[in-house]
Amino acid sequence: MSRILRSLSDYFRRLDKILWITLIAISTYGLLLVASASRGSTENYFSTQLLAIIVGYGGAIVLTLIDYRAIANYWYLVAGFSIFLIIYTLLFGTAATGNAGVNAKAWIILPGGVSFQPSELVKIGFMITFSKHLSAVKSRGLITHPLHVVLLGCHALIPVALVHFQGDDGAAIIFFCMFLAMSFAAGVQLRYFIGLIGAGLIAAPLAWEFVLRDYQKQRFINMMNPEADPLGEGLQQLQGKISIGSGRLWGQGLFQGPRVETNRVPLQHSDFIFSVAGEELGFVGCMLIIVLLFLLLIRLLYIARRSPDDTGTYLCFGFFAMIASQAIFNIGMCLSLLPVIGVTLPFFSAGGSSAACLYLGFGLVENVYMHRFESDKVHVQL
């Protein structure tokens, strides 16, 4: 018994308490908002979200018990499973209901009728495989070599292209942001990023003409003027802005928002959970979300700096990029500063797949912190 107690004591001593406290605060706040948003729906999003968080925390704890370098050593299994998941979803997946004009086959139905979005788990897989790839290239001094930079780009292009073919361009954008942040952290030269931006600007007219679907083009148009189509494509952003503005400074009170109760904002429990905070807790509630996420991001950078090796650093930057990009795009589309792209607000939006998988990413980052005093010369093999 004393041996078990010593092991538990050692485990808790090595944990990053600040990261845990920050994430628990975020989880609690997110659950309260989801519970309030559930008032306007026949679905019990709160129970699903609570179960996903419990499963996610459990998975995170399991991941902290396995050295992240041992997990990274099996990158090829992670890569194979990730590709299988996306291709399986592309062939046999289903589209989410409630999104008019969107035919993204991004979901699969698990036994028991539970829906799951594999791209959320693949994001965690990409953190692992791309970190291992970057670390291998960096250790050989080839991070600035054009051929290896191209190969890194091809690595990232696989999930970006596959989820695009599913019709889930929101996930494709997040994968791309993760690729950029992790590559930058590894020391890929600025000229490659400038070249990529230039190529993107040149390709933009072609993408508008041949890649974007009609509803996606309309979302860009309505972003600038949602009032032009208040009952169609502009409805969600217009109603979202009204709800946020109605809360003013302090809001109308948690569980007291009349617009939340009548479900005036489509998908207010997921993509537009920020509007629930705006209506019921006002500007203060919205700023609290931003501050909590900012504190989380700062802590992720701190852990990346304390990482014992490059793989751990890149894992932290991958998770940082995932959280930061999703938060920016989600809040931006809620404020009509960016088009609606179907990206959730991390740790706040209702969604079992997203919530559970985000905590797996948290588990990997916590794992890196727990090994912070080990030399970067250590190589773990199973």
Secondary structure as the mmCIF struct_conf table of DSSP 4:
data_model
#
loop_
_struct_conf.conf_type_id
_struct_conf.id
_struct_conf.beg_label_comp_id
_struct_conf.beg_label_asym_id
_struct_conf.beg_label_seq_id
_struct_conf.end_label_comp_id
_struct_conf.end_label_asym_id
_struct_conf.end_label_seq_id
HELX_RH_AL_P HELX_RH_AL_P1 SER A 2 ARG A 14
BEND BEND1 LEU A 15 LEU A 15
HELX_RH_AL_P HELX_RH_AL_P2 LYS A 17 ALA A 37
HELX_RH_3T_P HELX_RH_3T_P1 SER A 38 GLY A 40
BEND BEND2 SER A 41 GLU A 43
HELX_RH_AL_P HELX_RH_AL_P3 TYR A 45 THR A 64
TURN_TY1_P TURN_TY1_P1 LEU A 65 LEU A 65
BEND BEND3 ILE A 66 ILE A 66
HELX_RH_AL_P HELX_RH_AL_P4 TYR A 68 ASN A 73
TURN_TY1_P TURN_TY1_P2 TYR A 74 TYR A 74
HELX_RH_AL_P HELX_RH_AL_P5 TRP A 75 PHE A 92
STRN STRN1 THR A 94 ALA A 95
HELX_LH_PP_P HELX_LH_PP_P1 ALA A 96 ALA A 96
TURN_TY1_P TURN_TY1_P3 THR A 97 GLY A 98
TURN_TY1_P TURN_TY1_P4 ALA A 100 GLY A 101
STRN STRN2 LYS A 105 LEU A 110
TURN_TY1_P TURN_TY1_P5 PRO A 111 GLY A 113
STRN STRN3 VAL A 114 PHE A 116
HELX_RH_AL_P HELX_RH_AL_P6 PRO A 118 SER A 139
TURN_TY1_P TURN_TY1_P6 ARG A 140 GLY A 141
TURN_TY1_P TURN_TY1_P7 ILE A 143 THR A 144
HELX_RH_AL_P HELX_RH_AL_P7 PRO A 146 GLN A 166
TURN_TY1_P TURN_TY1_P8 GLY A 167 GLY A 167
HELX_RH_AL_P HELX_RH_AL_P8 ASP A 169 ALA A 186
TURN_TY1_P TURN_TY1_P9 GLY A 187 GLY A 187
HELX_RH_AL_P HELX_RH_AL_P9 LEU A 190 LEU A 206
HELX_RH_PI_P HELX_RH_PI_P1 ALA A 207 VAL A 211
BEND BEND4 LEU A 212 LEU A 212
HELX_RH_AL_P HELX_RH_AL_P10 ASP A 214 MET A 224
HELX_RH_3T_P HELX_RH_3T_P2 PRO A 226 ALA A 228
BEND BEND5 ASP A 229 ASP A 229
TURN_TY1_P TURN_TY1_P10 PRO A 230 GLY A 234
HELX_RH_AL_P HELX_RH_AL_P11 LEU A 235 SER A 246
TURN_TY1_P TURN_TY1_P11 GLY A 247 TRP A 250
BEND BEND6 GLN A 252 GLN A 252
TURN_TY1_P TURN_TY1_P12 LEU A 254 PHE A 255
HELX_RH_AL_P HELX_RH_AL_P12 PRO A 258 GLU A 261
TURN_TY1_P TURN_TY1_P13 THR A 262 ASN A 263
BEND BEND7 VAL A 265 VAL A 265
TURN_TY1_P TURN_TY1_P14 PRO A 266 PHE A 272
HELX_RH_AL_P HELX_RH_AL_P13 ILE A 273 ARG A 306
BEND BEND8 PRO A 308 ASP A 309
HELX_RH_AL_P HELX_RH_AL_P14 ASP A 310 CYS A 334
TURN_TY1_P TURN_TY1_P15 LEU A 335 SER A 336
BEND BEND9 LEU A 337 LEU A 338
TURN_TY1_P TURN_TY1_P16 PRO A 346 PHE A 348
BEND BEND10 SER A 349 SER A 349
HELX_RH_AL_P HELX_RH_AL_P15 GLY A 352 MET A 370
TURN_TY1_P TURN_TY1_P17 HIS A 371 PHE A 373
BEND BEND11 GLU A 374 GLU A 374
TURN_TY1_P TURN_TY1_P18 ASP A 376 LYS A 377
#
